[in-house]
Amino acid sequence: MLKQKQKTTATMIKVGLASLMITAGTSALAGEEIEAGTLFGDMQTVTQDLLDNAAGDSNNFLHTNGNYAQTRFYPAEQINLENVHNLERAWTFKMDVVDSLETTPIVINGTMYVTSSFNHVYALDAKTGKEKWHYEHAMGPITTYCCGPNNRGVAAFGDMVYMGTLDAQLVALDAKTGKKVWGVQIADPELGYSETMAPTIVNGKVLIGTNGGEYGIRGFVKAFDAKTGELLWTFNSIPEDSTGVWAENDATGLYMHRDINAEKAALKKLGDPYETLGGGVWQNMAIDRDNNRAYFVVGNPSPDLYGAIRPGDNLYTNSLVAVDLDSGEKICHFQYIAHDVWDLDAVSPPILVPVQNDDGQTVKGVLHGGKTGYVYVHDASDCSLIRYSDAMVMQRDRWVLPTKEGASMLPGANGGVEWSPMATDPSQGLAFAANIHQPMTYHVEETPYPEGKLWLGGAFKVIPSQEQWGNVTAVDYNTGKIKWKVKTQHPMIGGLLATGGGLVFTGEGNGLFKAYNSSTGELMWQDQTNAGVNAPPASYNVGGNQYIVVGSGGNAQMNYKRGNEIIAYKLKK
């Protein structure tokens, strides 16, 4: 086992250089350590400076994915390869709702904020797990949502925390009391809109996308004023001209068997389908503060499997998109799969890290883990694709078209990498992905727009006779090569966390929560919980102790055992 010397984090906060190096978590994390707090505010309120410097903060966990770059790399080293076997439960908190759990805890100055299905929010003492307050959203009469009644967490700014709801609202709560300060309707749930993602906050703007790609919505990202809830701008993830370039190959160069002539004839007859074309934005945006940009990925078109009534490339579905933070105007995009009829949408959050391009130069890059089973590496300047990784899951008969009887293809509609956030260790140039191997058949069915009801245009069905499994894979994103891969008992969904202690934490549907050596994939520690561990982990420091925290509540999409526990771990005394 690789030995690593323990370094105390106690009440320190590591402060590195701004911009690219701080988000990268590379040599900046070995920079000056400042005792007794922070240079970036009193930590009683969440300032923009605190959010900007979250990548080097060894006390808090201020963003759903750790920092604006979404690296999910936590710099503390108190829990490390040498002592992780001494990790034990510090406390367990049981929420009121026993259902699918996908929340990432955020931690601010010793207070933790977590959410459950059906939009409950809890504030907890991060040292003891004791409840400070509990907010239950007063749900409207109509909710329409895909893949479980999940909520992925809150965002914090100033003295408020913000949550999107299943009935398509954005609510702002007083962080100290849990009382509702304001709420706004984001979209009409009767038409299929809902919210499960955690918001992202930057420069006083609350950014939030929308779910509903399975309901014939028109996707978007919206920016609201953090103080008042006023709508500031909207980016429609489906443009009025959604036809694109009539691409015949996917991002890896494989032919997709499109009948372009038939699609062009349908376009003349039916017109552009942009108003009901889907394109939900499921997960958080990566924020480039240097260039004032937000990067996000857009999900599948509607209806999922029946493409005859949605001719064209169906922009910007299945795409990486960058927009200007001030105006919401599009800067660039890259589409992975044009005219997708396999529900292999882009959903795992993008990550900003320095990458090497084909000329060996280091540039600002964007990573995305695809349902296709590849890690895509982009140049952030123009969204262009630099490379894609070796396949992390089995590839078979891509892209066989769905049929009425059912056509088999791998990967199945759940992935590859589902919504699960990847983690990175930029000091090693590695991205860590949780993958699904779940063979399916694709069935197509002619289905007209159903006015806000589920609109799949067929079905994708698991093949009972074929084995399902998962894996945790480490990819060198500067080469695209797989460094290590560990097979898991069940398909993986939930997310990962990498730490300065040389560890990667992730959970499984069988209730196991595990720590791996981030360099080798060696299993270093595990704990058996009472439900599926299908939520992304987080880490924080209180009273000189580093904690690892994760939700154990299962997953509706994969039907893993449900529960209601938030579990925090620390080293034995």
GITA-V444189 format. One record per helix or strand of 2 or more residues. SS is the DSSP state (~ for helix, > for strand). FROM is the first residue (numbers start at 1). TO is the last residue. Records with the same first field share a line. If there is no record, write none. Layout:
SS = FROM-TO / FROM-TO
This chain:
> = 13-14 / 33-34 / 73-74 / 87-99 / 106-108 / 111-116 / 120-125 / 131-136 / 155-158 / 160-164 / 169-174 / 180-185 / 200-202 / 205-209 / 220-225 / 231-236 / 286-288 / 293-298 / 319-324 / 330-335 / 351-356 / 362-369 / 375-379 / 385-388 / 407-410 / 423-425 / 430-437 / 440-444 / 458-462 / 469-476 / 481-488 / 495-499 / 503-507 / 512-517 / 523-528 / 538-542 / 545-552 / 563-571
~ = 19-24 / 27-30 / 48-52 / 54-56 / 84-86 / 189-191 / 260-270 / 274-276
